[in-house]
Amino acid sequence: MSHEEKAKELVERFKPLVTIWDCYNDSPQDEKYIIEDAKKCALIAVNLAIEAIEDCSVVAGFPLDDYKNLKTEIEKLNT
């Protein structure tokens, strides 16, 4: 799976958790806001993984570059 595909998958997994209800129109919030918030959540998760890996005394064998590339792909996704 490419970094772009993984970034999209991670954002999609957070979308159900950030759905916001528009009380004025009695409908879910616009999709672009949901995606924007899901991207923020995905970035938090990836940043936590990067920090955990960087904090390890033995970094060899951990795919740190993969997480950094994944972070870049999440940031590039269109909202």
N, C-alpha and C positions, 0 to 999 in steps of 0.2 A: 504494500500500500504506500503510495507517495505521501509526502508531507502535506501537500494540498488536500488530498483525499482524507487524511487523518484529521487535519484542521477542520474540514467541513463536518466530519463525523462528530468530533468533539463539540462543536458549536450546536449541532442538531440535538445532541444528548442533553444540553442545557436548556434548550428552547422550552420544553414543557414546564420547567421549573421557574421561568421568569415571565410567564404569561401574565399580563396585567389587564385588569378589567376596566373598560372605559364606562364609568357609571353614567355619564351624561348621555351617551348613545346606547347604553345597555348592550354592549358588545365587547369582544376582546380588543385590546389595544392594537394599533396598526403593526403589521408584520415587521417593518423596518426597526421599530423600537424594541421588539422582542429579540430580533437578531443582534442588535447593538448590545443589549444586556447579556445575551447568551455569549457573545464574544468576550465581554468583560469577565464573565465567570470562567470561560475556558482559559483566558489569559492568567487568571488567578491560579487555576489548577496547574498550568504549565510552569508558571513562575515558582510555585511551591515545589514542584518536582526538580526544577533547576537548582533552587536553593538547597534542597536536600542532597542532591548529588554533589554540589560544590562543597557542602559541609562535610562530606565523607572524607576520611583520611586517605582512603584508597579510591581514587577516581578511575583507575584503569578498569576497563570492562563495562563501564556505564556509558550509555549512548548520549552523553551531554550535548553533542552537536545535533543529534536528532531532535532533542527537546528545543534547542535554540532555533532550529529550522522550522519546527512546528509552531513556535511562537511567532516567527516571522510570517508564516502562512496565515495564521489567525488574524494578525494585524492587517494583512492585505485583503482579506475577504471583503467584498462589497456589502454595504449596509443599505 
